[in-house]
Amino acid sequence: MKTYPFLRIVIRLYWLALIILIGLMAYPIKDILWSTENANIVNIANVSTSEGPPIAPELIAEIKLGKTLFKANCGTCHNRNMKSNMTGPALAGVKERWSDYPITDLYSWIRNSAALIKSGHPKAIEVYNEYNKASMTSFNSLTDEDAAAILTYVESVK
């Protein structure tokens, strides 16, 4: 059977055009799928309003560190949108909920909630009872600076 080189070229061009068309159609879908996580986070790098000066690079670095630490330690139990409960409670407003106590108490809670509950801390016991006595994983390797970075990241999510 004789094949025509011209026909092979036309078929290859057809497939190439089809692949390009599928890629063009999928491009907007990619933006929707991949941008949902970042849509909830304040775009710190581009923040510059007439209300005040741009955000300091140190704060941007702290938020990035906090995001990394959140994903590695907190993201399996706490919702990324910070507004909805998952296994753990929503984290939006956590600093305000702990505002009657020193910030170091909240850092201690983040690192080792069981130890804070055992010490009889009133807020720790309240949260523990509110969430059906579910224990939070201990993160003893986190420093106060790490906990502060996580909280800064939590506050940056809008």
N, C-alpha and C positions, 0 to 999 in steps of 0.2 A: 504494500500500500504506500502510495506516494504522499508525503506530507509537504505542505507548502510553508516555506520559511516566513512568508508574510503573515500567514494565519497564526503561527506561533507568536510572532511579535504582537499581533493584535490581542491575542489572549493574555499575554503577559502584561500588556498595557491596561487591559480591562481589570486584571487582578490588582495591579498597582493602584489604579484609580479607585477601586473598591476599598482597598486598605486605607488610602488617604482619606476617603470620604468617611469611613468608620472612625478614623482618628479625629477628624474634625467634628464629628457629631459627639464623640466621647469627651472632647476637651471641656465643654461647659459642665458636664457631669463630674469630671475630675475636680473642678473648682468647688463644686458644691460638697462633694464627699470629703475632700482634704482640708477644707477651710472651716469646717464646723467647730473643730476644737479651738482654733485660733480666733474664731469670731467672738467667743465669749471673753477673751483676754484683751485687756486694754493694750493697744499698740503703743507700748512705752517708747519705742525707738523713734516714733514720729510725733510724739505729743509735743505740741508747742501751741499754746493758746495765748490769747491776748490778756487772759486773766492773771497770768503769772509767768515766771521763767520756765524754760524747758526743764524736764526732769534730769537730775544729775546722773552721770554715767554710773556712779557707785550704786544708785538705786536700781538702775537697769540691770547691773550685774547681780545684785542681791535677788531681784525677781527671777532672773534666769536660773540662779542657783536654787532658789526656792522651788521653782517648777521642776527641776531635775530631781530634787530631794522628794518632792510630793509624789512624782511618778514612781520613784523607786520604793518609797516607804508607805505612802498614804493612799495612793490611787486605787489600790485593790479593794479598799473598804469605804472610802469616801468619794462621793460623786465629783467629777471634774467641773461641773457647773456651779458647785459650792452652794446651790440653793435647794437641792433635793436630797433626801435621805437615801442611803443605800444600806449596806451592812452597818456602817457608822453614820452618825448624824451629819447633816449639812453643815459645812464649816463657815459659811457666810455669817459674819457678826460674832464669831467666836471670841474675839478680844473684848467686845462689849459685854458678852455674857459672863466673862471672867473679870470684868473691870473692878469688882469689889475686892479683888485680891491682887497681890503683887504679880507682875508679869512673869516673874521667875516661877511662880506656882503653875502657871500655864505651861511654861517650858518643862517643868517637872512632870506634869500630866502627859505631855507629848512623849517624853522619854520613857516614863515608867508609871503608867496610871495605877497599876496594882499597888505599888509602894506608897503612892499618895493616898489611895483609898485606905490602905492599912494604917497609915499615920493618923487617920480620922479627919482629914481635910473635908470641911463641909461641902464645898462645891464638887469635889471629886466624888463624894458619896452620893450627892444629888444626881449627877450625870450618870453614875453607875446604876443607880436605881431606876432612873428615867428610861434607860435603854436595856431593861430587863436583865440587869446584872451581867451583861455581856462584857467580857474582858477585851481591852484593847491590847494589841501586840506591843511589847516593849521594844523601844529603840534606844537602848543604852549608849550606843555609839554616837548618837546625835549630840552636838554641843548646843549651848544656848544660842550661839550665832546661827547654827543650822536651823533651830526651831524658829528663830526670828525671821530667817529667810523664807521659811515655809509660810509663816503667817503673813509676811509681806506679799508673797505670791498669792495667797488666798484672798487678800484684800484687793489685789489688782484685777481679779477676775470679775468681770461685769456681766 
